[in-house]
Amino acid sequence: MDFDFLFQPKLNKAEIVDLHTLRFLDNKDNILFIGNSGVEKTHLAISLALEVLDKGFSAHFILSNDLVNKLLKAQDKGTLERAIKIYQV
């Protein structure tokens, strides 16, 4: 993992390093990065997804506003449960 933690000193380095062990795959956990614009959420998510793909697993990247919009549309159509399953590990 190549990340400049000095750029975002408030990040919990231990948590980010732990995510890159991919232990969350064994636990069947999803990962969601939340924060202000410009704090490297996309960079971290993509680097994590690339490691997951390198290990032969699949990854799904979606911006939070797109996720919310898709889920709201699915709710309106009565297909929310099916839409949520797409994002489950």
Biotite code that builds the C-alpha atoms (Angstrom):
import biotite.structure as struc

atoms = struc.array([
    struc.Atom([0.000, 0.000, 0.000], chain_id="A", res_id=1, res_name="MET", atom_name="CA", element="C"),
    struc.Atom([1.409, 3.348, -1.049], chain_id="A", res_id=2, res_name="ASP", atom_name="CA", element="C"),
    struc.Atom([-0.317, 6.192, 0.791], chain_id="A", res_id=3, res_name="PHE", atom_name="CA", element="C"),
    struc.Atom([0.952, 9.499, 2.167], chain_id="A", res_id=4, res_name="ASP", atom_name="CA", element="C"),
    struc.Atom([-0.458, 9.535, 5.690], chain_id="A", res_id=5, res_name="PHE", atom_name="CA", element="C"),
    struc.Atom([1.138, 12.937, 6.265], chain_id="A", res_id=6, res_name="LEU", atom_name="CA", element="C"),
    struc.Atom([-1.360, 14.388, 3.768], chain_id="A", res_id=7, res_name="PHE", atom_name="CA", element="C"),
    struc.Atom([-4.238, 13.233, 6.002], chain_id="A", res_id=8, res_name="GLN", atom_name="CA", element="C"),
    struc.Atom([-2.786, 13.065, 9.527], chain_id="A", res_id=9, res_name="PRO", atom_name="CA", element="C"),
    struc.Atom([-6.222, 12.521, 11.108], chain_id="A", res_id=10, res_name="LYS", atom_name="CA", element="C"),
    struc.Atom([-6.573, 9.156, 9.386], chain_id="A", res_id=11, res_name="LEU", atom_name="CA", element="C"),
    struc.Atom([-6.159, 6.169, 11.647], chain_id="A", res_id=12, res_name="ASN", atom_name="CA", element="C"),
    struc.Atom([-3.158, 4.547, 9.973], chain_id="A", res_id=13, res_name="LYS", atom_name="CA", element="C"),
    struc.Atom([-3.625, 1.276, 11.854], chain_id="A", res_id=14, res_name="ALA", atom_name="CA", element="C"),
    struc.Atom([-7.205, 0.940, 10.565], chain_id="A", res_id=15, res_name="GLU", atom_name="CA", element="C"),
    struc.Atom([-6.184, 1.618, 6.978], chain_id="A", res_id=16, res_name="ILE", atom_name="CA", element="C"),
    struc.Atom([-3.291, -0.834, 7.165], chain_id="A", res_id=17, res_name="VAL", atom_name="CA", element="C"),
    struc.Atom([-5.638, -3.414, 8.720], chain_id="A", res_id=18, res_name="ASP", atom_name="CA", element="C"),
    struc.Atom([-8.123, -2.968, 5.871], chain_id="A", res_id=19, res_name="LEU", atom_name="CA", element="C"),
    struc.Atom([-5.361, -3.873, 3.440], chain_id="A", res_id=20, res_name="HIS", atom_name="CA", element="C"),
    struc.Atom([-4.966, -7.257, 5.169], chain_id="A", res_id=21, res_name="THR", atom_name="CA", element="C"),
    struc.Atom([-8.369, -7.978, 3.561], chain_id="A", res_id=22, res_name="LEU", atom_name="CA", element="C"),
    struc.Atom([-9.607, -9.554, 6.802], chain_id="A", res_id=23, res_name="ARG", atom_name="CA", element="C"),
    struc.Atom([-12.982, -7.946, 6.087], chain_id="A", res_id=24, res_name="PHE", atom_name="CA", element="C"),
    struc.Atom([-13.465, -10.505, 3.307], chain_id="A", res_id=25, res_name="LEU", atom_name="CA", element="C"),
    struc.Atom([-13.400, -13.352, 5.836], chain_id="A", res_id=26, res_name="ASP", atom_name="CA", element="C"),
    struc.Atom([-15.909, -11.475, 7.987], chain_id="A", res_id=27, res_name="ASN", atom_name="CA", element="C"),
    struc.Atom([-18.060, -10.681, 4.916], chain_id="A", res_id=28, res_name="LYS", atom_name="CA", element="C"),
    struc.Atom([-17.977, -6.988, 5.808], chain_id="A", res_id=29, res_name="ASP", atom_name="CA", element="C"),
    struc.Atom([-18.561, -4.168, 3.359], chain_id="A", res_id=30, res_name="ASN", atom_name="CA", element="C"),
    struc.Atom([-16.345, -1.076, 3.461], chain_id="A", res_id=31, res_name="ILE", atom_name="CA", element="C"),
    struc.Atom([-17.693, 2.458, 3.220], chain_id="A", res_id=32, res_name="LEU", atom_name="CA", element="C"),
    struc.Atom([-15.450, 5.515, 3.398], chain_id="A", res_id=33, res_name="PHE", atom_name="CA", element="C"),
    struc.Atom([-17.176, 8.676, 4.639], chain_id="A", res_id=34, res_name="ILE", atom_name="CA", element="C"),
    struc.Atom([-15.710, 12.163, 4.818], chain_id="A", res_id=35, res_name="GLY", atom_name="CA", element="C"),
    struc.Atom([-15.392, 15.575, 3.287], chain_id="A", res_id=36, res_name="ASN", atom_name="CA", element="C"),
    struc.Atom([-14.375, 16.136, -0.303], chain_id="A", res_id=37, res_name="SER", atom_name="CA", element="C"),
    struc.Atom([-10.663, 15.877, -0.977], chain_id="A", res_id=38, res_name="GLY", atom_name="CA", element="C"),
    struc.Atom([-9.671, 13.623, 1.915], chain_id="A", res_id=39, res_name="VAL", atom_name="CA", element="C"),
    struc.Atom([-8.573, 10.712, -0.318], chain_id="A", res_id=40, res_name="GLU", atom_name="CA", element="C"),
    struc.Atom([-11.599, 8.434, 0.139], chain_id="A", res_id=41, res_name="LYS", atom_name="CA", element="C"),
    struc.Atom([-11.657, 7.506, -3.538], chain_id="A", res_id=42, res_name="THR", atom_name="CA", element="C"),
    struc.Atom([-7.906, 6.849, -3.564], chain_id="A", res_id=43, res_name="HIS", atom_name="CA", element="C"),
    struc.Atom([-8.191, 4.523, -0.569], chain_id="A", res_id=44, res_name="LEU", atom_name="CA", element="C"),
    struc.Atom([-11.253, 2.745, -1.950], chain_id="A", res_id=45, res_name="ALA", atom_name="CA", element="C"),
    struc.Atom([-9.647, 2.117, -5.323], chain_id="A", res_id=46, res_name="ILE", atom_name="CA", element="C"),
    struc.Atom([-6.384, 0.886, -3.805], chain_id="A", res_id=47, res_name="SER", atom_name="CA", element="C"),
    struc.Atom([-8.345, -1.486, -1.585], chain_id="A", res_id=48, res_name="LEU", atom_name="CA", element="C"),
    struc.Atom([-10.445, -2.691, -4.527], chain_id="A", res_id=49, res_name="ALA", atom_name="CA", element="C"),
    struc.Atom([-7.309, -3.373, -6.562], chain_id="A", res_id=50, res_name="LEU", atom_name="CA", element="C"),
    struc.Atom([-5.887, -5.530, -3.770], chain_id="A", res_id=51, res_name="GLU", atom_name="CA", element="C"),
    struc.Atom([-9.175, -7.423, -3.532], chain_id="A", res_id=52, res_name="VAL", atom_name="CA", element="C"),
    struc.Atom([-9.159, -8.013, -7.293], chain_id="A", res_id=53, res_name="LEU", atom_name="CA", element="C"),
    struc.Atom([-5.519, -9.149, -7.171], chain_id="A", res_id=54, res_name="ASP", atom_name="CA", element="C"),
    struc.Atom([-6.577, -11.851, -4.688], chain_id="A", res_id=55, res_name="LYS", atom_name="CA", element="C"),
    struc.Atom([-9.216, -13.131, -7.102], chain_id="A", res_id=56, res_name="GLY", atom_name="CA", element="C"),
    struc.Atom([-12.265, -11.607, -5.446], chain_id="A", res_id=57, res_name="PHE", atom_name="CA", element="C"),
    struc.Atom([-14.702, -9.148, -6.962], chain_id="A", res_id=58, res_name="SER", atom_name="CA", element="C"),
    struc.Atom([-15.074, -5.539, -5.891], chain_id="A", res_id=59, res_name="ALA", atom_name="CA", element="C"),
    struc.Atom([-17.769, -2.947, -6.405], chain_id="A", res_id=60, res_name="HIS", atom_name="CA", element="C"),
    struc.Atom([-17.028, 0.773, -6.318], chain_id="A", res_id=61, res_name="PHE", atom_name="CA", element="C"),
    struc.Atom([-19.846, 3.295, -6.197], chain_id="A", res_id=62, res_name="ILE", atom_name="CA", element="C"),
    struc.Atom([-20.038, 6.901, -5.063], chain_id="A", res_id=63, res_name="LEU", atom_name="CA", element="C"),
    struc.Atom([-22.264, 7.367, -2.022], chain_id="A", res_id=64, res_name="SER", atom_name="CA", element="C"),
    struc.Atom([-24.690, 9.722, -3.758], chain_id="A", res_id=65, res_name="ASN", atom_name="CA", element="C"),
    struc.Atom([-25.078, 7.220, -6.609], chain_id="A", res_id=66, res_name="ASP", atom_name="CA", element="C"),
    struc.Atom([-25.699, 4.428, -4.096], chain_id="A", res_id=67, res_name="LEU", atom_name="CA", element="C"),
    struc.Atom([-28.366, 6.438, -2.295], chain_id="A", res_id=68, res_name="VAL", atom_name="CA", element="C"),
    struc.Atom([-30.065, 7.344, -5.587], chain_id="A", res_id=69, res_name="ASN", atom_name="CA", element="C"),
    struc.Atom([-30.088, 3.710, -6.758], chain_id="A", res_id=70, res_name="LYS", atom_name="CA", element="C"),
    struc.Atom([-31.509, 2.513, -3.457], chain_id="A", res_id=71, res_name="LEU", atom_name="CA", element="C"),
    struc.Atom([-34.190, 5.217, -3.421], chain_id="A", res_id=72, res_name="LEU", atom_name="CA", element="C"),
    struc.Atom([-35.250, 4.290, -6.961], chain_id="A", res_id=73, res_name="LYS", atom_name="CA", element="C"),
    struc.Atom([-35.334, 0.619, -5.999], chain_id="A", res_id=74, res_name="ALA", atom_name="CA", element="C"),
    struc.Atom([-37.463, 1.446, -2.976], chain_id="A", res_id=75, res_name="GLN", atom_name="CA", element="C"),
    struc.Atom([-39.900, 3.352, -5.177], chain_id="A", res_id=76, res_name="ASP", atom_name="CA", element="C"),
    struc.Atom([-40.122, 0.329, -7.507], chain_id="A", res_id=77, res_name="LYS", atom_name="CA", element="C"),
    struc.Atom([-40.490, -2.129, -4.624], chain_id="A", res_id=78, res_name="GLY", atom_name="CA", element="C"),
    struc.Atom([-37.172, -3.815, -5.405], chain_id="A", res_id=79, res_name="THR", atom_name="CA", element="C"),
    struc.Atom([-35.070, -2.499, -2.517], chain_id="A", res_id=80, res_name="LEU", atom_name="CA", element="C"),
    struc.Atom([-34.219, -5.928, -1.109], chain_id="A", res_id=81, res_name="GLU", atom_name="CA", element="C"),
    struc.Atom([-32.922, -7.087, -4.497], chain_id="A", res_id=82, res_name="ARG", atom_name="CA", element="C"),
    struc.Atom([-30.928, -3.861, -4.940], chain_id="A", res_id=83, res_name="ALA", atom_name="CA", element="C"),
    struc.Atom([-29.271, -4.242, -1.550], chain_id="A", res_id=84, res_name="ILE", atom_name="CA", element="C"),
    struc.Atom([-28.203, -7.821, -2.361], chain_id="A", res_id=85, res_name="LYS", atom_name="CA", element="C"),
    struc.Atom([-26.049, -6.484, -5.193], chain_id="A", res_id=86, res_name="ILE", atom_name="CA", element="C"),
    struc.Atom([-23.807, -4.801, -2.625], chain_id="A", res_id=87, res_name="TYR", atom_name="CA", element="C"),
    struc.Atom([-23.595, -7.640, -0.123], chain_id="A", res_id=88, res_name="GLN", atom_name="CA", element="C"),
    struc.Atom([-20.414, -9.639, 0.186], chain_id="A", res_id=89, res_name="VAL", atom_name="CA", element="C"),
])
